[in-house]
Amino acid sequence: MLPGRMLSHVDASLVSQRTQLDSLSMLAKGSRVVVLGGSVIGIVVAGSVSRLRPDCEVVLLEPSLLLGGPHLRGVMYDSAEIYFDFGAHTIQETGHLPIDDFLTPSDSRLMIHSEDLAGLVFGGQLHDGARYPDFRGVVPQAELDSQVGLLLSRPSSLQLDRGQSLTALATQRFGPQVATIICDTISKTLGIDNTELAGYALDLFGVQRVVVSDERTWNLHSQNDSFRSAIGHPTPGNLPPQFRHGRRTIYGRPHGTRSLVSALVNNLGEVHVYTGAKDMVFSEGESSLTFETFEGQRKRLTWDRLLVAQPANRFMQLIEPPTSMAQRTHVEMMPHAFVNLQIQTLHVPESHYWTVLDPPSQDLPRPFRVTNYSALAGPADPSRFTVEFINTNMEDAALERSALEHLKDLGIVGREVQPTFCAVERTPAGFPRPTLENMDVIRSQGVELDEYLPPLTTFIGTGADPSRLFQSEQFEAVWRSFLRSLSAGDE
């Protein structure tokens, strides 16, 4: 037994046994299910398993002292009595009742909306309330109309392949002139050459669609799946009801995602929770580990099923695979900075967030996204904004100046207005770098990692594959590959 290390591949019999137990409905009464990782995914999975199999013991194990993951804890500035999330976060229903029952607890701290206020896409439907790039008047209308014609000739919606070249993908979806503008803007924002960028960048910057036509034309072609998959509605608030997201989106207030996490933790019920679990040691070839509790006691934990809800790179630090594999599966992450501002606005903007904005001057960094809390938490909160920057290590003062200039350029605040509160928060590793090389690594990471998993283990965390990089995708993947099979006998 060595600290955090699996010395050899799991043998074929254990791999076969692990595969056969993908459905937890096969577990005997009294079995123990351990969920490693206390992010929102881990919390929801642990709570859902506990509800679906009340005859099993469920243990949630988290190395840090707090549940929810670093990006869902938000920050409370006590001196100013003001709270900010780390940018826009929303949690959506999955369409799978056991998860949704846990995910949407009856709690007064949560807002449950009847439509998707944050602009996410789920199940192929369009989103309402987000702002797509409008290329009318920027690119000749003849080219825009020509691209619409190509889209209408396709039989089905366009797939967004994150591992494909960004230039090729954008050209296929939007035509060459629009693609050039989008690719150049993303390249300048990230400081990464166009030739290195992958299609994941379109997702990252929320540019899955563009606006090229008026509302009448959009409605005329709206029944065409290919058209709808690439062309956004010019007036999101007027999106026809049949295309709106029908499932609920939850956003907590007054303390945003911190309230959401608190509600989910309070909803865990009979789940045994260990936070601050340190010095984990996996037993080679066995379904067990030891760890040091927050109180300093050494504890041994066995399992009949281990569900890893940690990001792949973090879990690899625990099992320490061979150096050659660690090098092959190393994912490059981008530093992420958040400028939180409270400022008097000229009006209450309707858009929930803006992405990929032009820089006000050459010496200031280009922001990645602006979150408008008033559209998420209601008009009673009109003055809080978070401006995000990725892949930059510029000093706080430069980030603050850029954030303020962008709010002015958007027409949200007056030219002479100064914020009543401003602070910068940073995370060393936010999103994966959207490069072709990085996407290839992520594509192989989950497959190679599976060979080094302890017995009776399933990896469900971020980085299992390129289609599981956002929270909504993780929920959907959990539903499809794990919890759906758990309740198969009830469907």
Salt bridges, closest charged atoms under 4 A:
ASP22 OD1 - ARG305 NH2 2.87
ASP55 OD1 - ARG53 NE 2.87
GLU57 OE1 - ARG32 NE 3.03
GLU57 OE2 - HIS272 NE2 3.88
GLU93 OE2 - ARG248 NH2 2.50
ASP107 OD2 - ARG109 NH2 2.96
GLU115 OE1 - ARG244 NH1 3.16
ASP128 OD2 - ARG244 NH1 3.15
ASP134 OD2 - ARG136 NH2 2.66
ASP203 OD2 - ARG162 NE 2.63
ASP225 OD1 - ARG228 NH2 2.99
GLU286 OE1 - ARG300 NH2 3.70
GLU292 OE2 - LYS278 NZ 3.63
GLU320 OE1 - ARG5 NH2 2.88
GLU332 OE1 - ARG433 NE 3.21
ASP358 OD1 - ARG366 NH1 3.54
ASP381 OD2 - ARG384 NH2 2.27
GLU388 OE1 - HIS336 NE2 2.77
GLU388 OE2 - ARG369 NE 2.84
ASP396 OD1 - ARG426 NH2 2.70
GLU405 OE1 - ARG415 NH1 3.40
ASP409 OD1 - ARG415 NH2 2.63
ASP440 OD1 - ARG443 NH1 3.22
GLU448 OE1 - ARG328 NH2 2.53
ASP450 OD2 - ARG18 NH2 3.03
GLU451 OE1 - HIS9 NE2 3.00
ASP465 OD2 - ARG468 NH2 3.87
GLU473 OE2 - ARG162 NH2 2.20
GLU476 OE2 - ARG480 NH2 3.20
